[in-house]
Amino acid sequence: MGTLRGVEASEFTEIDYAVTGGVALIRLNRPERRNAWGGRMSVEYRWALHLADTDPEVSVAVLTGEGPDFCVGAHRATLEDIDRQGGSYEREKLALPPVPEGVPAGLRHNHTIPLALSVPLIAAINGACAGAGFVLATYADIRIGAADCKVATSFANLGLPAEYGIGWVLPRMLGTARAAQMLYSGARISAEEALGLGWLQRVLPAGELLDGAVGYARTLALHSSPESLRMMKRQIFVDAWGDLEDAYRRSVEDMNAAMTHRDFQEGVAALRQRRAPVFIGGRSSPGSAGGEARDD
């Protein structure tokens, strides 16, 4: 499986990427470092998202961590180097993929790119999820946590602000008071607490997390129209931040276009035959355009 340029999936050393049954499984793959974030991993992650976005066989993507943890944030040695260098750090030199076509300026950043994909991204959170790991999971569409996972924003403990737009996203996701509760303290919270705050949408026994998350993704890939998922994702993460008039007008345009699409034909056929629709079999590739966005 190749890419337009830069890093191919076969060259990944810190990300594991595989596609089965319409689902792209993306694993952060440095378990010996508790999947600490930064450097090559950040670029490989962008390429993995690009592959999922442009592969017509992928309808849903799942992100998780290899080993006992999801991602503990930046590696301690990296943070210590930044401190010694007075706040500066060296950026990874590997090329980044182009951003998805038609993405508005606000989503053309490394951490916001998941919101601009044509496929849903589900985070399956195992073990520790902190700092940059919290950022990664927050920019997923849906978060499913293991019952024993621990979540921490960590920013306040390090003298940092809410990083990479999280101070804008989290209040809109949870409400102001709940966002403040998560951000003002860097203390770890349990899966049950994260579920109560609305950050997690579901909690599963630790031994069932990955199978449950991938199973949910495969159900979406099989029975939810990829075209519907593509349009709804844009409506939720792009159109919803504009005004109602534009969102309403665009939804009508989408509806009229969708009624000529093969997915609508399958949906109507399934309704007529009193069966579940089956959409596995490929989707239209969204393509890509544009330049690099680098703020990792």
C-alpha positions in Angstrom: 0.0 0.0 0.0 1.7 3.2 -1.1 1.3 6.9 -0.5 1.5 10.0 -2.7 5.0 10.8 -1.4 7.0 10.6 1.8 6.4 7.7 4.2 4.8 4.5 3.1 3.0 2.2 5.6 5.7 -0.4 5.1 8.2 2.1 6.4 6.3 2.8 9.6 8.4 2.2 12.7 6.3 3.8 15.4 2.8 3.3 14.0 1.2 0.0 13.0 -1.4 0.2 10.3 -3.7 -2.5 9.0 -7.1 -2.6 7.2 -9.7 -5.4 7.6 -13.4 -5.4 6.8 -13.6 -1.7 6.0 -11.8 -0.7 9.2 -8.3 0.8 9.4 -6.7 0.0 12.7 -4.0 2.5 13.7 -1.8 1.5 16.7 0.7 3.8 18.4 3.6 1.4 18.5 6.2 2.3 21.0 5.1 0.3 24.0 8.5 0.3 25.6 8.1 4.1 25.9 4.4 3.8 26.8 3.7 5.2 23.3 5.2 8.6 24.2 4.3 11.1 21.6 6.5 13.2 19.3 9.0 13.2 16.4 8.6 10.4 13.9 5.4 9.0 15.5 3.6 12.3 14.9 4.4 12.3 11.2 3.7 8.6 10.8 0.3 9.2 12.4 -0.5 11.9 9.8 0.4 9.4 7.1 -1.8 6.7 8.6 -4.7 9.1 8.7 -4.0 10.0 5.1 -4.1 6.4 4.1 -7.4 5.8 5.8 -8.8 8.9 4.3 -7.8 8.1 0.7 -8.3 4.3 0.7 -11.7 3.6 -0.9 -11.8 0.3 1.1 -11.8 2.1 4.5 -15.0 3.4 6.0 -14.0 3.8 9.6 -10.7 4.1 11.5 -9.8 3.0 15.0 -6.9 4.5 17.0 -5.4 2.7 20.0 -2.1 2.1 21.7 0.1 -1.0 21.5 0.8 -2.6 24.9 -0.7 -1.6 28.2 -1.0 2.2 27.5 -2.7 4.5 24.9 -0.2 7.4 25.1 1.3 9.0 28.1 2.1 12.3 26.3 5.5 13.6 25.4 8.5 11.6 26.5 10.1 12.9 29.7 13.5 13.2 28.1 11.9 15.3 25.3 10.4 17.7 27.9 13.7 17.9 29.7 15.5 18.8 26.5 13.0 21.5 25.7 13.5 23.0 29.2 17.3 22.9 28.8 17.0 24.6 25.4 14.9 27.4 26.7 11.6 26.2 25.2 12.8 25.4 21.7 12.7 22.0 20.0 13.7 20.5 16.7 10.8 19.5 14.4 10.7 16.1 12.6 12.1 16.5 9.1 10.0 13.8 7.4 7.5 15.0 4.8 3.9 15.4 5.8 1.0 14.3 3.5 -1.2 16.8 1.8 -4.3 17.8 3.8 -7.7 16.5 2.6 -9.2 18.4 -0.2 -11.5 21.4 0.6 -10.5 21.5 4.3 -11.1 25.0 5.9 -8.2 26.8 7.4 -9.1 26.0 11.0 -8.8 22.3 10.4 -5.5 22.4 8.5 -3.4 21.6 11.5 -1.7 18.3 12.6 -4.1 17.7 15.5 -7.2 19.0 13.9 -6.8 16.9 10.7 -8.8 14.0 12.2 -11.9 16.2 12.2 -11.5 16.8 8.5 -11.2 13.2 7.4 -13.9 11.6 5.2 -14.1 8.7 7.7 -15.0 8.6 11.4 -12.1 8.1 13.9 -12.8 6.1 17.0 -10.3 6.2 19.9 -10.0 2.9 21.9 -8.3 4.1 25.1 -6.3 1.6 27.0 -4.2 2.2 30.1 -2.7 5.7 30.6 -3.9 8.6 28.3 -2.3 11.9 29.2 -1.0 15.2 27.8 -0.5 14.8 24.0 -2.4 11.4 24.2 -5.4 13.3 25.7 -5.2 15.7 22.7 -5.1 12.8 20.2 -8.1 11.1 21.8 -10.1 14.4 22.1 -9.8 15.0 18.4 -11.3 11.6 17.6 -15.1 11.5 16.8 -15.9 8.9 19.6 -13.9 7.7 22.6 -14.3 4.2 24.1 -12.3 3.5 27.2 -11.1 0.4 29.0 -12.6 0.2 32.5 -9.1 0.5 34.0 -7.9 3.4 31.8 -6.7 6.6 33.5 -7.1 10.0 31.8 -5.2 13.2 32.6 -4.9 16.5 30.7 -1.5 17.1 32.5 -1.1 20.6 31.1 -1.5 22.5 34.4 1.0 20.2 36.1 3.6 21.3 33.6 2.9 25.0 33.5 1.4 24.7 30.0 -1.9 26.0 28.5 -4.5 23.8 27.0 -2.5 22.7 24.0 -3.4 22.5 20.3 -6.8 24.1 20.4 -8.1 21.9 23.2 -9.3 25.0 25.2 -11.6 25.7 22.3 -12.8 22.2 21.5 -13.4 20.8 25.0 -16.0 23.4 26.2 -18.0 22.8 23.0 -17.8 19.1 23.6 -18.5 19.0 27.4 -19.7 22.4 28.4 -17.6 25.1 30.1 -17.7 23.9 33.7 -16.8 20.3 32.8 -14.1 21.4 30.5 -12.6 23.6 33.2 -12.9 20.6 35.6 -10.7 18.5 33.3 -8.3 21.3 32.4 -7.6 23.1 35.6 -6.4 19.9 37.3 -3.8 17.6 35.8 -4.7 14.8 38.1 -5.7 11.4 36.7 -9.3 10.5 36.5 -10.9 7.1 36.1 -12.8 5.8 33.2 -16.0 6.1 35.2 -15.3 9.8 35.9 -14.4 10.5 32.2 -17.7 8.8 31.2 -19.7 10.9 33.6 -18.1 14.1 32.3 -19.0 13.0 28.7 -15.5 12.7 27.5 -15.8 9.0 27.1 -18.9 7.7 25.3 -18.6 4.1 26.4 -16.6 2.0 28.9 -15.7 -1.7 28.3 -13.8 -4.3 30.4 -10.1 -4.0 29.6 -9.9 -7.4 27.9 -12.8 -6.5 25.6 -11.8 -3.0 24.6 -10.2 -3.5 21.2 -12.6 -6.2 20.1 -15.5 -4.0 21.2 -14.2 -0.9 19.5 -13.3 -2.6 16.2 -16.6 -4.5 16.3 -18.5 -1.2 16.6 -16.4 0.2 13.8 -17.1 -2.8 11.6 -20.9 -2.5 12.3 -20.7 1.1 11.1 -18.6 0.1 8.0 -21.1 -2.6 7.1 -24.4 -1.0 7.8 -23.9 2.8 7.7 -23.4 4.4 4.3 -19.9 5.6 3.8 -21.3 8.6 1.9 -23.6 9.4 4.8 -20.7 9.1 7.3 -18.6 11.4 5.1 -21.3 14.1 4.9 -22.4 13.8 8.5 -18.8 14.1 9.7 -18.4 17.4 7.8 -21.8 18.6 9.1 -20.8 17.9 12.7 -17.2 19.3 12.6 -17.4 22.0 9.9 -20.9 23.1 9.2 -22.0 23.1 12.8 -19.6 25.9 13.6 -21.1 28.2 11.0 -24.6 29.6 10.9 -27.8 27.7 10.6 -28.7 29.1 7.2 -25.5 27.9 5.6 -25.8 24.5 7.3 -29.4 24.1 6.3 -28.8 25.0 2.7 -25.8 22.7 2.4 -27.7 19.8 4.0 -30.4 20.2 1.3 -27.7 20.2 -1.4 -26.2 17.1 0.2 -29.5 15.4 0.4 -30.3 16.0 -3.3 -26.8 14.7 -4.3 -27.1 11.7 -2.0 -30.3 10.5 -3.7 -28.4 9.9 -6.9 -25.7 7.9 -5.1 -25.4 4.1 -5.1 -25.5 4.1 -1.3 -29.1 5.5 -1.4 -30.0 2.8 -3.9 -28.7 0.1 -1.5 -30.6 1.7 1.4 -33.9 1.8 -0.5 -33.3 -1.8 -1.7 -32.7 -3.0 1.8 -35.8 -1.2 3.0 -37.9 -2.8 0.3 -36.5 -6.2 1.0 -36.8 -5.8 4.8 -33.1 -6.5 5.5 -30.1 -4.6 6.8 -28.2 -2.5 4.2 -24.7 -3.7 3.3 -22.3 -1.0 2.2 -19.0 -2.9 2.3 -17.5 -2.8 -1.2 -15.7 0.5 -1.4 -16.5 4.2 -1.4 -15.6 7.1 -3.6 -12.1 8.2 -2.9 -12.1 11.8 -1.6 -8.7 12.7 -3.0 -6.3 15.2 -1.5 -4.9 18.6 -2.3 -3.1 21.5 -0.6 0.1 22.0 1.2 1.6 20.9 4.4 0.5 22.0 7.9 3.0 21.5 10.6 2.6 22.4 14.2 3.4 19.1 16.0 
